[in-house]
């Protein structure tokens, strides 16, 4: 008998822990995006931890700015950023308020609302690709900067919420270098993913961007 995913919302206390505890514990949890057209639910299969002042790869490494202010807390809020001039990526803030850390949501399996996700991800060759990568996940869910600062632990209706889901056993959560992170931050093995899951994105090392002549 298959036990259905737990629909209990995760509390703020879940996120009020060190980022390297929260990140692997998010694998297997259910992220729900509420839209006017209906909900989209995604089982998280891949995440990355970013540890603020201790992490050269973090947006908050050099301190607080208008762009990264949500990362400084409280925990349980959504940090959305724009990258490469075309894509949005979403993170869940964790750790104590005032100390910036967050978990980038890299990939997941669409459990509910696949028809809505397909309309946003027309280039996906199959449903396993709908949320396979951080920009694809945000696109499939219709997440942009308008949702930056959303309280994922808020009471009542909220556009984004994380449910208990079905956590992946710790011996089935793998870890390795983060994708595309350069410099000193590139060595941290802070990417976590569900073993043998087809929705996990492929690892890519950082490649310096060439300036056009």
N, CA and C atoms as a LAMMPS dump frame, in Angstrom:
ITEM: TIMESTEP
0
ITEM: NUMBER OF ATOMS
639
ITEM: BOX BOUNDS ff ff ff
-5.0000000000000000e+02 5.0000000000000000e+02
-5.0000000000000000e+02 5.0000000000000000e+02
-5.0000000000000000e+02 5.0000000000000000e+02
ITEM: ATOMS id mol type element x y z
1 1 1 N 0.843 -1.199 0
2 1 2 C 0 0 0
3 1 3 C 0.882 1.255 0
4 2 1 N 0.604 2.173 -0.919
5 2 2 C 1.371 3.405 -1.024
6 2 3 C 0.736 4.471 -0.144
7 3 1 N 1.516 5.052 0.738
8 3 2 C 1.016 6.102 1.611
9 3 3 C 1.036 7.433 0.86
10 4 1 N -0.101 8.151 0.808
11 4 2 C -0.109 9.425 0.087
12 4 3 C 0.753 10.46 0.811
13 5 1 N 1.255 11.458 0.085
14 5 2 C 2.079 12.498 0.711
15 5 3 C 1.316 13.219 1.82
16 6 1 N 2.028 13.547 2.88
17 6 2 C 1.448 14.267 4.022
18 6 3 C 1.163 15.708 3.598
19 7 1 N -0.09 16.167 3.797
20 7 2 C -0.485 17.51 3.385
21 7 3 C -0.312 18.543 4.491
22 8 1 N 0.321 18.183 5.583
23 8 2 C 0.534 19.125 6.676
24 8 3 C 1.553 20.185 6.262
25 9 1 N 1.227 21.478 6.387
26 9 2 C 2.2 22.513 6.04
27 9 3 C 3.399 22.478 6.98
28 10 1 N 4.58 22.713 6.443
29 10 2 C 5.766 22.808 7.278
30 10 3 C 5.715 24.11 8.077
31 11 1 N 6.132 24.041 9.328
32 11 2 C 6.087 25.209 10.206
33 11 3 C 7.33 26.079 10.013
34 12 1 N 7.286 27.265 10.577
35 12 2 C 8.446 28.146 10.51
36 12 3 C 9.637 27.534 11.248
37 13 1 N 9.357 26.753 12.282
38 13 2 C 10.447 26.099 13.023
39 13 3 C 11.255 25.164 12.128
40 14 1 N 10.604 24.557 11.14
41 14 2 C 11.312 23.681 10.208
42 14 3 C 12.436 24.447 9.526
43 15 1 N 12.15 25.684 9.126
44 15 2 C 13.121 26.486 8.389
45 15 3 C 14.096 27.224 9.305
46 16 1 N 13.758 27.335 10.573
47 16 2 C 14.605 28.059 11.521
48 16 3 C 15.705 27.146 12.055
49 17 1 N 16.483 26.604 11.126
50 17 2 C 17.598 25.703 11.44
51 17 3 C 18.747 26.027 10.495
52 18 1 N 19.94 25.519 10.769
53 18 2 C 21.046 25.742 9.831
54 18 3 C 20.701 25.243 8.436
55 19 1 N 21.175 25.971 7.424
56 19 2 C 20.818 25.667 6.04
57 19 3 C 21.232 24.263 5.633
58 20 1 N 22.341 23.749 6.178
59 20 2 C 22.794 22.411 5.79
60 20 3 C 21.98 21.312 6.457
61 21 1 N 21.117 21.664 7.398
62 21 2 C 20.138 20.714 7.928
63 21 3 C 18.842 20.784 7.124
64 22 1 N 18.444 21.998 6.777
65 22 2 C 17.171 22.182 6.072
66 22 3 C 17.239 21.619 4.654
67 23 1 N 18.33 21.891 3.942
68 23 2 C 18.399 21.539 2.515
69 23 3 C 18.13 20.06 2.243
70 24 1 N 18.871 19.111 2.83
71 24 2 C 18.579 17.703 2.523
72 24 3 C 17.205 17.265 3.021
73 25 1 N 16.7 17.939 4.059
74 25 2 C 15.392 17.597 4.608
75 25 3 C 14.251 18.071 3.714
76 26 1 N 14.538 18.936 2.745
77 26 2 C 13.508 19.394 1.809
78 26 3 C 13.28 18.411 0.665
79 27 1 N 14.215 17.497 0.445
80 27 2 C 14.068 16.541 -0.656
81 27 3 C 12.911 15.583 -0.354
82 28 1 N 11.923 15.586 -1.228
83 28 2 C 10.721 14.779 -1.04
84 28 3 C 9.535 15.569 -0.513
85 29 1 N 9.766 16.799 -0.092
86 29 2 C 8.663 17.635 0.377
87 29 3 C 7.839 18.14 -0.805
88 30 1 N 6.627 18.593 -0.532
89 30 2 C 5.721 19.047 -1.585
90 30 3 C 5.592 20.558 -1.575
91 31 1 N 5.9 21.189 -2.698
92 31 2 C 5.735 22.622 -2.874
93 31 3 C 4.437 22.858 -3.64
94 32 1 N 3.571 23.7 -3.089
95 32 2 C 2.28 23.972 -3.724
96 32 3 C 2.202 25.435 -4.138
97 33 1 N 1.93 25.638 -5.403
98 33 2 C 1.723 26.983 -5.945
99 33 3 C 0.238 27.147 -6.243
100 34 1 N -0.395 28.099 -5.573
101 34 2 C -1.814 28.38 -5.786
102 34 3 C -1.949 29.486 -6.82
103 35 1 N -2.698 29.205 -7.887
104 35 2 C -2.907 30.187 -8.949
105 35 3 C -4.408 30.368 -9.167
106 36 1 N -4.81 31.436 -9.856
107 36 2 C -6.235 31.62 -10.156
108 36 3 C -6.823 30.47 -10.971
109 37 1 N -5.971 29.759 -11.722
110 37 2 C -6.44 28.65 -12.557
111 37 3 C -6.429 27.313 -11.833
112 38 1 N -5.877 27.291 -10.613
113 38 2 C -5.812 26.048 -9.857
114 38 3 C -4.424 25.841 -9.275
115 39 1 N -4.274 24.825 -8.418
116 39 2 C -2.979 24.582 -7.781
117 39 3 C -2.043 23.75 -8.658
118 40 1 N -0.754 23.961 -8.436
119 40 2 C 0.283 23.114 -9.02
120 40 3 C 1.123 22.611 -7.854
121 41 1 N 1.277 21.307 -7.75
122 41 2 C 2.055 20.712 -6.665
123 41 3 C 3.268 20.005 -7.238
124 42 1 N 4.421 20.226 -6.611
125 42 2 C 5.682 19.658 -7.066
126 42 3 C 6.37 18.946 -5.907
127 43 1 N 6.798 17.716 -6.142
128 43 2 C 7.629 16.998 -5.161
129 43 3 C 9.071 17.394 -5.403
130 44 1 N 9.699 18.034 -4.432
131 44 2 C 11.063 18.515 -4.601
132 44 3 C 12.038 17.343 -4.661
133 45 1 N 12.896 17.341 -5.677
134 45 2 C 13.854 16.254 -5.852
135 45 3 C 15.306 16.723 -5.843
136 46 1 N 15.531 18.038 -5.929
137 46 2 C 16.897 18.55 -5.981
138 46 3 C 16.928 19.974 -5.443
139 47 1 N 17.888 20.246 -4.548
140 47 2 C 18.031 21.573 -3.952
141 47 3 C 19.517 21.894 -3.782
142 48 1 N 19.814 23.165 -3.49
143 48 2 C 21.176 23.592 -3.163
144 48 3 C 21.149 24.537 -1.981
145 49 1 N 22.099 24.384 -1.068
146 49 2 C 22.202 25.244 0.113
147 49 3 C 23.171 26.392 -0.156
148 50 1 N 22.814 27.593 0.345
149 50 2 C 23.666 28.773 0.255
150 50 3 C 23.737 29.418 1.635
151 51 1 N 24.976 29.531 2.142
152 51 2 C 25.169 29.859 3.556
153 51 3 C 25.744 31.252 3.781
154 52 1 N 25.122 32.249 3.199
155 52 2 C 25.397 33.645 3.494
156 52 3 C 26.849 34.035 3.659
157 53 1 N 27.215 34.578 4.83
158 53 2 C 28.568 35.12 5.028
159 53 3 C 29.668 34.071 5.002
160 54 1 N 29.327 32.788 5.125
161 54 2 C 30.324 31.718 5.074
162 54 3 C 30.494 31.133 3.682
163 55 1 N 29.832 31.726 2.688
164 55 2 C 29.711 31.069 1.396
165 55 3 C 29.961 32.047 0.242
166 56 1 N 31.131 31.974 -0.404
167 56 2 C 31.397 32.877 -1.529
168 56 3 C 30.415 32.722 -2.687
169 57 1 N 29.696 31.612 -2.739
170 57 2 C 28.724 31.403 -3.803
171 57 3 C 27.365 32.017 -3.522
172 58 1 N 27.178 32.555 -2.326
173 58 2 C 25.876 33.093 -1.924
174 58 3 C 25.705 34.541 -2.366
175 59 1 N 24.483 34.911 -2.708
176 59 2 C 24.175 36.304 -3.033
177 59 3 C 24.4 37.224 -1.831
178 60 1 N 24.381 36.665 -0.619
179 60 2 C 24.517 37.477 0.591
180 60 3 C 25.925 37.478 1.158
181 61 1 N 26.879 36.946 0.417
182 61 2 C 28.25 36.82 0.934
183 61 3 C 28.842 38.172 1.323
184 62 1 N 28.54 39.2 0.55
185 62 2 C 29.111 40.522 0.8
186 62 3 C 28.158 41.449 1.555
187 63 1 N 27.104 40.897 2.115
188 63 2 C 26.213 41.72 2.927
189 63 3 C 24.86 41.959 2.282
190 64 1 N 24.053 42.737 2.957
191 64 2 C 22.671 42.959 2.543
192 64 3 C 22.572 44.042 1.481
193 65 1 N 21.709 43.786 0.495
194 65 2 C 21.411 44.736 -0.574
195 65 3 C 19.905 44.72 -0.8
196 66 1 N 19.372 45.675 -1.559
197 66 2 C 17.94 45.626 -1.857
198 66 3 C 17.529 44.323 -2.547
199 67 1 N 18.433 43.772 -3.371
200 67 2 C 18.1 42.547 -4.094
201 67 3 C 17.957 41.354 -3.158
202 68 1 N 18.881 41.207 -2.185
203 68 2 C 18.914 39.983 -1.374
204 68 3 C 18.319 40.14 0.014
205 69 1 N 17.646 41.243 0.29
206 69 2 C 17.207 41.541 1.653
207 69 3 C 16.314 40.457 2.255
208 70 1 N 15.528 39.784 1.425
209 70 2 C 14.636 38.731 1.936
210 70 3 C 15.44 37.595 2.564
211 71 1 N 16.665 37.373 2.084
212 71 2 C 17.489 36.285 2.603
213 71 3 C 17.842 36.467 4.082
214 72 1 N 17.725 37.671 4.59
215 72 2 C 18.111 37.945 5.973
216 72 3 C 16.979 37.65 6.956
217 73 1 N 15.903 37.089 6.475
218 73 2 C 14.865 36.606 7.369
219 73 3 C 13.63 37.476 7.38
220 74 1 N 12.625 36.932 8.082
221 74 2 C 12.569 35.703 8.88
222 74 3 C 12.64 34.44 8.012
223 75 1 N 12.884 33.281 8.649
224 75 2 C 12.892 32.022 7.898
225 75 3 C 11.498 31.671 7.398
226 76 1 N 11.469 30.87 6.343
227 76 2 C 10.194 30.438 5.8
228 76 3 C 9.643 31.343 4.714
229 77 1 N 10.398 32.373 4.338
230 77 2 C 9.978 33.269 3.264
231 77 3 C 10.635 32.852 1.942
232 78 1 N 10.065 33.352 0.846
233 78 2 C 10.524 33.001 -0.491
234 78 3 C 11.402 34.116 -1.052
235 79 1 N 12.585 33.748 -1.484
236 79 2 C 13.499 34.685 -2.142
237 79 3 C 13.556 34.33 -3.627
238 80 1 N 13.133 35.26 -4.472
239 80 2 C 13.125 35.057 -5.921
240 80 3 C 14.1 36.045 -6.553
241 81 1 N 14.958 35.546 -7.437
242 81 2 C 15.866 36.444 -8.141
243 81 3 C 15.797 36.208 -9.646
244 82 1 N 16.236 37.219 -10.387
245 82 2 C 16.237 37.212 -11.845
246 82 3 C 17.668 36.974 -12.311
247 83 1 N 17.872 36.094 -13.276
248 83 2 C 19.227 35.743 -13.685
249 83 3 C 19.346 35.662 -15.202
250 84 1 N 20.523 35.953 -15.707
251 84 2 C 20.833 35.892 -17.138
252 84 3 C 19.878 36.727 -17.995
253 85 1 N 19.224 37.696 -17.374
254 85 2 C 18.346 38.588 -18.109
255 85 3 C 17.084 37.958 -18.649
256 86 1 N 16.758 36.736 -18.173
257 86 2 C 15.571 36.071 -18.735
258 86 3 C 14.871 35.095 -17.795
259 87 1 N 15.543 34.619 -16.716
260 87 2 C 14.966 33.553 -15.911
261 87 3 C 14.816 33.969 -14.449
262 88 1 N 13.816 33.364 -13.786
263 88 2 C 13.648 33.524 -12.346
264 88 3 C 14.018 32.211 -11.657
265 89 1 N 14.545 32.323 -10.447
266 89 2 C 14.834 31.164 -9.608
267 89 3 C 14.293 31.45 -8.21
268 90 1 N 13.86 30.406 -7.523
269 90 2 C 13.272 30.619 -6.193
270 90 3 C 14.014 29.845 -5.127
271 91 1 N 14.041 30.451 -3.944
272 91 2 C 14.72 29.9 -2.778
273 91 3 C 13.803 29.977 -1.567
274 92 1 N 14.083 29.148 -0.576
275 92 2 C 13.394 29.213 0.711
276 92 3 C 14.404 29.646 1.76
277 93 1 N 14.09 30.735 2.445
278 93 2 C 14.987 31.298 3.453
279 93 3 C 14.954 30.433 4.712
280 94 1 N 16.116 30.248 5.311
281 94 2 C 16.173 29.441 6.533
282 94 3 C 17.201 30.022 7.486
283 95 1 N 17.348 29.375 8.647
284 95 2 C 18.281 29.86 9.654
285 95 3 C 17.691 31.001 10.459
286 96 1 N 18.409 31.472 11.474
287 96 2 C 17.894 32.549 12.326
288 96 3 C 17.783 33.862 11.572
289 97 1 N 16.804 34.676 11.937
290 97 2 C 16.627 35.977 11.296
291 97 3 C 17.878 36.824 11.493
292 98 1 N 18.281 37.504 10.432
293 98 2 C 19.459 38.345 10.484
294 98 3 C 20.704 37.696 9.93
295 99 1 N 20.668 36.376 9.739
296 99 2 C 21.817 35.662 9.181
297 99 3 C 21.368 35.013 7.872
298 100 1 N 21.798 35.593 6.776
299 100 2 C 21.255 35.224 5.474
300 100 3 C 21.667 33.836 5.022
301 101 1 N 20.686 32.957 4.846
302 101 2 C 20.923 31.661 4.219
303 101 3 C 19.629 31.229 3.546
304 102 1 N 19.768 30.424 2.51
305 102 2 C 18.58 30.012 1.761
306 102 3 C 18.877 28.747 0.979
307 103 1 N 17.8 28.069 0.589
308 103 2 C 17.904 26.844 -0.202
309 103 3 C 17.301 27.104 -1.578
310 104 1 N 18.126 26.969 -2.608
311 104 2 C 17.652 27.087 -3.985
312 104 3 C 16.906 25.818 -4.362
313 105 1 N 15.7 25.97 -4.894
314 105 2 C 14.906 24.819 -5.344
315 105 3 C 15.264 24.547 -6.797
316 106 1 N 15.938 23.421 -7.034
317 106 2 C 16.507 23.159 -8.35
318 106 3 C 15.622 22.315 -9.255
319 107 1 N 14.866 21.376 -8.704
320 107 2 C 14.094 20.485 -9.573
321 107 3 C 13.016 19.771 -8.78
322 108 1 N 12.035 19.241 -9.514
323 108 2 C 10.973 18.506 -8.853
324 108 3 C 10.094 17.756 -9.843
325 109 1 N 9.242 16.938 -9.291
326 109 2 C 8.262 16.163 -10.068
327 109 3 C 6.89 16.787 -9.882
328 110 1 N 6.236 17.136 -10.986
329 110 2 C 4.902 17.731 -10.906
330 110 3 C 3.881 16.65 -10.55
331 111 1 N 3.245 16.807 -9.404
332 111 2 C 2.266 15.829 -8.917
333 111 3 C 0.834 16.229 -9.251
334 112 1 N 0.604 17.514 -9.34
335 112 2 C -0.757 18.03 -9.543
336 112 3 C -0.656 19.294 -10.39
337 113 1 N -1.627 19.477 -11.283
338 113 2 C -1.627 20.674 -12.12
339 113 3 C -0.663 20.607 -13.285
340 114 1 N -0.364 19.39 -13.748
341 114 2 C 0.58 19.253 -14.864
342 114 3 C 0.078 19.972 -16.118
343 115 1 N -1.237 20.014 -16.302
344 115 2 C -1.775 20.698 -17.478
345 115 3 C -1.44 22.187 -17.451
346 116 1 N -1.458 22.79 -16.244
347 116 2 C -1.1 24.199 -16.111
348 116 3 C 0.395 24.394 -16.333
349 117 1 N 1.199 23.483 -15.801
350 117 2 C 2.652 23.576 -15.972
351 117 3 C 3.033 23.425 -17.439
352 118 1 N 2.36 22.544 -18.155
353 118 2 C 2.686 22.322 -19.572
354 118 3 C 2.462 23.581 -20.401
355 119 1 N 1.449 24.368 -20.059
356 119 2 C 1.168 25.599 -20.804
357 119 3 C 2.303 26.606 -20.651
358 120 1 N 2.998 26.55 -19.524
359 120 2 C 4.113 27.47 -19.282
360 120 3 C 5.443 26.905 -19.792
361 121 1 N 5.5 25.59 -19.956
362 121 2 C 6.76 24.923 -20.337
363 121 3 C 6.564 24.186 -21.665
364 122 1 N 6.276 24.964 -22.706
365 122 2 C 5.971 24.37 -24.001
366 122 3 C 7.147 23.619 -24.598
367 123 1 N 8.374 23.946 -24.183
368 123 2 C 9.547 23.279 -24.745
369 123 3 C 9.863 21.95 -24.058
370 124 1 N 9.166 21.625 -22.983
371 124 2 C 9.42 20.36 -22.277
372 124 3 C 9.022 19.189 -23.17
373 125 1 N 9.93 18.227 -23.324
374 125 2 C 9.656 17.08 -24.182
375 125 3 C 8.752 16.06 -23.513
376 126 1 N 8.716 16.059 -22.183
377 126 2 C 7.843 15.163 -21.425
378 126 3 C 7.658 15.758 -20.036
379 127 1 N 6.791 15.139 -19.232
380 127 2 C 6.47 15.709 -17.924
381 127 3 C 7.65 15.669 -16.95
382 128 1 N 8.596 14.773 -17.177
383 128 2 C 9.77 14.735 -16.297
384 128 3 C 10.623 15.99 -16.447
385 129 1 N 10.486 16.691 -17.57
386 129 2 C 11.273 17.889 -17.818
387 129 3 C 10.564 19.17 -17.41
388 130 1 N 9.336 19.08 -16.938
389 130 2 C 8.574 20.289 -16.633
390 130 3 C 9.265 21.168 -15.6
391 131 1 N 9.857 20.55 -14.58
392 131 2 C 10.5 21.311 -13.497
393 131 3 C 11.918 20.81 -13.256
394 132 1 N 12.61 20.441 -14.314
395 132 2 C 13.955 19.853 -14.229
396 132 3 C 15.001 20.954 -14.4
397 133 1 N 15.309 21.64 -13.323
398 133 2 C 16.206 22.784 -13.341
399 133 3 C 15.538 23.955 -12.654
400 134 1 N 16.304 24.84 -12.001
401 134 2 C 15.69 25.898 -11.187
402 134 3 C 14.848 26.895 -11.964
403 135 1 N 15.298 27.288 -13.159
404 135 2 C 14.516 28.217 -13.963
405 135 3 C 13.265 27.531 -14.513
406 136 1 N 13.402 26.275 -14.898
407 136 2 C 12.239 25.531 -15.385
408 136 3 C 11.201 25.344 -14.287
409 137 1 N 11.664 25.062 -13.075
410 137 2 C 10.745 24.892 -11.951
411 137 3 C 9.965 26.182 -11.704
412 138 1 N 10.678 27.307 -11.66
413 138 2 C 10.008 28.584 -11.433
414 138 3 C 9.038 28.906 -12.568
415 139 1 N 9.436 28.614 -13.802
416 139 2 C 8.562 28.875 -14.949
417 139 3 C 7.314 28.007 -14.888
418 140 1 N 7.481 26.726 -14.582
419 140 2 C 6.339 25.812 -14.508
420 140 3 C 5.332 26.254 -13.459
421 141 1 N 5.825 26.863 -12.388
422 141 2 C 4.949 27.299 -11.304
423 141 3 C 4.458 28.734 -11.475
424 142 1 N 4.937 29.434 -12.489
425 142 2 C 4.546 30.826 -12.666
426 142 3 C 5.099 31.722 -11.574
427 143 1 N 6.351 31.492 -11.189
428 143 2 C 7 32.27 -10.133
429 143 3 C 7.873 33.346 -10.755
430 144 1 N 7.691 34.588 -10.3
431 144 2 C 8.548 35.688 -10.72
432 144 3 C 8.805 36.596 -9.531
433 145 1 N 9.407 37.756 -9.756
434 145 2 C 9.787 38.636 -8.653
435 145 3 C 8.593 39.168 -7.871
436 146 1 N 7.405 39.1 -8.459
437 146 2 C 6.211 39.534 -7.726
438 146 3 C 5.992 38.68 -6.481
439 147 1 N 6.556 37.454 -6.469
440 147 2 C 6.396 36.56 -5.321
441 147 3 C 7.58 36.625 -4.374
442 148 1 N 8.556 37.48 -4.672
443 148 2 C 9.674 37.663 -3.756
444 148 3 C 9.151 38.203 -2.427
445 149 1 N 9.538 37.556 -1.322
446 149 2 C 9.07 37.978 -0.01
447 149 3 C 7.782 37.315 0.434
448 150 1 N 7.263 36.371 -0.34
449 150 2 C 6.066 35.633 0.063
450 150 3 C 6.358 34.78 1.297
451 151 1 N 5.432 34.778 2.235
452 151 2 C 5.568 33.957 3.442
453 151 3 C 5.023 32.562 3.142
454 152 1 N 5.915 31.581 2.99
455 152 2 C 5.489 30.213 2.686
456 152 3 C 4.934 29.498 3.904
457 153 1 N 5.004 30.136 5.066
458 153 2 C 4.46 29.556 6.3
459 153 3 C 3.265 30.363 6.802
460 154 1 N 2.748 31.266 5.982
461 154 2 C 1.661 32.131 6.402
462 154 3 C 0.352 31.389 6.601
463 155 1 N -0.513 31.972 7.43
464 155 2 C -1.832 31.386 7.669
465 155 3 C -2.768 31.765 6.517
466 156 1 N -3.785 30.931 6.291
467 156 2 C -4.761 31.208 5.256
468 156 3 C -4.214 30.996 3.861
469 157 1 N -4.829 31.65 2.877
470 157 2 C -4.409 31.496 1.49
471 157 3 C -3.05 32.138 1.274
472 158 1 N -2.164 31.43 0.654
473 158 2 C -0.86 31.962 0.301
474 158 3 C -0.463 31.371 -1.042
475 159 1 N 0.181 32.133 -1.92
476 159 2 C 0.476 31.616 -3.258
477 159 3 C 1.511 30.503 -3.291
478 160 1 N 2.318 30.379 -2.227
479 160 2 C 3.322 29.316 -2.16
480 160 3 C 3.345 28.732 -0.758
481 161 1 N 3.378 27.411 -0.682
482 161 2 C 3.43 26.737 0.615
483 161 3 C 4.187 25.423 0.46
484 162 1 N 4.875 25.016 1.516
485 162 2 C 5.598 23.745 1.496
486 162 3 C 4.935 22.791 2.478
487 163 1 N 4.563 21.613 1.977
488 163 2 C 3.902 20.593 2.79
489 163 3 C 4.904 19.497 3.162
490 164 1 N 4.549 18.734 4.189
491 164 2 C 5.45 17.685 4.686
492 164 3 C 5.79 16.668 3.615
493 165 1 N 4.837 16.342 2.747
494 165 2 C 5.102 15.427 1.637
495 165 3 C 5.552 14.056 2.097
496 166 1 N 6.495 13.479 1.367
497 166 2 C 7.077 12.18 1.716
498 166 3 C 8.594 12.324 1.684
499 167 1 N 9.207 12.65 2.82
500 167 2 C 10.663 12.868 2.827
501 167 3 C 11.419 11.656 2.311
502 168 1 N 12.435 11.907 1.53
503 168 2 C 13.284 10.834 1.015
504 168 3 C 14.203 10.363 2.144
505 169 1 N 14.318 9.038 2.376
506 169 2 C 15.227 8.543 3.421
507 169 3 C 16.629 9.11 3.245
508 170 1 N 17.282 9.408 4.359
509 170 2 C 18.583 10.08 4.302
510 170 3 C 19.614 9.303 3.491
511 171 1 N 19.525 7.964 3.484
512 171 2 C 20.515 7.194 2.72
513 171 3 C 20.228 7.215 1.222
514 172 1 N 19.1 7.824 0.825
515 172 2 C 18.773 7.966 -0.593
516 172 3 C 18.904 9.412 -1.065
517 173 1 N 19.392 10.287 -0.179
518 173 2 C 19.67 11.674 -0.556
519 173 3 C 21.169 11.805 -0.791
520 174 1 N 21.553 12.081 -2.03
521 174 2 C 22.955 12.208 -2.392
522 174 3 C 23.368 13.677 -2.349
523 175 1 N 24.675 13.92 -2.308
524 175 2 C 25.144 15.296 -2.345
525 175 3 C 26.437 15.398 -3.137
526 176 1 N 26.677 16.604 -3.648
527 176 2 C 27.869 16.858 -4.446
528 176 3 C 28.005 18.34 -4.696
529 177 1 N 28.95 18.747 -5.555
530 177 2 C 29.167 20.17 -5.824
531 177 3 C 27.92 20.835 -6.402
532 178 1 N 27.779 22.107 -6.099
533 178 2 C 26.665 22.865 -6.652
534 178 3 C 26.898 23.151 -8.132
535 179 1 N 25.82 23.284 -8.846
536 179 2 C 25.899 23.467 -10.297
537 179 3 C 26.265 24.904 -10.659
538 180 1 N 27.279 25.047 -11.511
539 180 2 C 27.597 26.345 -12.078
540 180 3 C 28.161 27.369 -11.122
541 181 1 N 28.618 26.966 -9.93
542 181 2 C 29.165 27.906 -8.96
543 181 3 C 30.671 28.014 -9.165
544 182 1 N 31.163 29.238 -9.258
545 182 2 C 32.577 29.47 -9.548
546 182 3 C 33.377 29.754 -8.285
547 183 1 N 34.695 29.796 -8.421
548 183 2 C 35.579 30.23 -7.344
549 183 3 C 35.554 29.338 -6.125
550 184 1 N 35.826 29.956 -4.97
551 184 2 C 35.91 29.201 -3.726
552 184 3 C 34.587 28.513 -3.376
553 185 1 N 33.479 29.111 -3.773
554 185 2 C 32.178 28.513 -3.463
555 185 3 C 31.888 27.263 -4.264
556 186 1 N 32.637 27.038 -5.335
557 186 2 C 32.378 25.892 -6.19
558 186 3 C 32.752 24.559 -5.582
559 187 1 N 33.537 24.573 -4.513
560 187 2 C 34 23.304 -3.937
561 187 3 C 33.02 22.716 -2.931
562 188 1 N 32.071 23.509 -2.473
563 188 2 C 31.168 23.015 -1.438
564 188 3 C 30.222 21.938 -1.989
565 189 1 N 30.125 20.783 -1.356
566 189 2 C 29.208 19.728 -1.82
567 189 3 C 27.802 19.941 -1.267
568 190 1 N 27.205 21.074 -1.585
569 190 2 C 25.945 21.489 -0.964
570 190 3 C 24.747 21.383 -1.899
571 191 1 N 24.877 20.57 -2.917
572 191 2 C 23.734 20.211 -3.762
573 191 3 C 23.236 18.858 -3.272
574 192 1 N 21.923 18.741 -3.065
575 192 2 C 21.323 17.51 -2.536
576 192 3 C 20.214 17.065 -3.475
577 193 1 N 20.158 15.748 -3.753
578 193 2 C 19.143 15.268 -4.68
579 193 3 C 18.735 13.835 -4.346
580 194 1 N 17.546 13.47 -4.835
581 194 2 C 17.019 12.119 -4.642
582 194 3 C 17.707 11.175 -5.61
583 195 1 N 18.274 10.101 -5.079
584 195 2 C 19.014 9.143 -5.897
585 195 3 C 18.132 8.542 -6.982
586 196 1 N 18.676 8.465 -8.194
587 196 2 C 18.031 7.778 -9.331
588 196 3 C 16.693 8.382 -9.724
589 197 1 N 16.484 9.646 -9.411
590 197 2 C 15.216 10.276 -9.786
591 197 3 C 15.358 10.938 -11.156
592 198 1 N 14.478 10.645 -12.111
593 198 2 C 14.625 11.168 -13.474
594 198 3 C 14.363 12.66 -13.611
595 199 1 N 13.815 13.298 -12.57
596 199 2 C 13.548 14.737 -12.672
597 199 3 C 14.722 15.582 -12.197
598 200 1 N 15.765 14.963 -11.655
599 200 2 C 16.942 15.699 -11.189
600 200 3 C 17.709 16.25 -12.388
601 201 1 N 18.163 17.496 -12.295
602 201 2 C 18.864 18.116 -13.417
603 201 3 C 20.304 17.619 -13.505
604 202 1 N 20.906 17.641 -14.685
605 202 2 C 22.291 17.184 -14.829
606 202 3 C 23.257 18.184 -14.204
607 203 1 N 24.344 17.668 -13.625
608 203 2 C 25.354 18.544 -13.039
609 203 3 C 26.163 19.216 -14.128
610 204 1 N 26.401 20.505 -13.957
611 204 2 C 27.258 21.242 -14.88
612 204 3 C 28.213 22.109 -14.067
613 205 1 N 29.491 21.959 -14.313
614 205 2 C 30.482 22.81 -13.663
615 205 3 C 30.386 24.227 -14.216
616 206 1 N 30.911 25.176 -13.465
617 206 2 C 30.89 26.564 -13.914
618 206 3 C 31.758 26.745 -15.156
619 207 1 N 31.238 27.457 -16.133
620 207 2 C 31.995 27.802 -17.336
621 207 3 C 32.012 29.322 -17.439
622 208 1 N 33.194 29.943 -17.38
623 208 2 C 33.258 31.41 -17.469
624 208 3 C 32.608 31.921 -18.741
625 209 1 N 31.859 33.001 -18.626
626 209 2 C 31.205 33.579 -19.795
627 209 3 C 32.21 34.477 -20.525
628 210 1 N 32.265 34.309 -21.833
629 210 2 C 33.178 35.109 -22.643
630 210 3 C 32.526 36.449 -22.977
631 211 1 N 33.328 37.488 -22.868
632 211 2 C 32.847 38.786 -23.28
633 211 3 C 32.933 38.907 -24.795
634 212 1 N 31.881 39.478 -25.354
635 212 2 C 31.889 39.663 -26.81
636 212 3 C 32.884 40.764 -27.169
637 213 1 N 33.574 40.577 -28.262
638 213 2 C 34.576 41.565 -28.686
639 213 3 C 33.931 42.731 -29.418
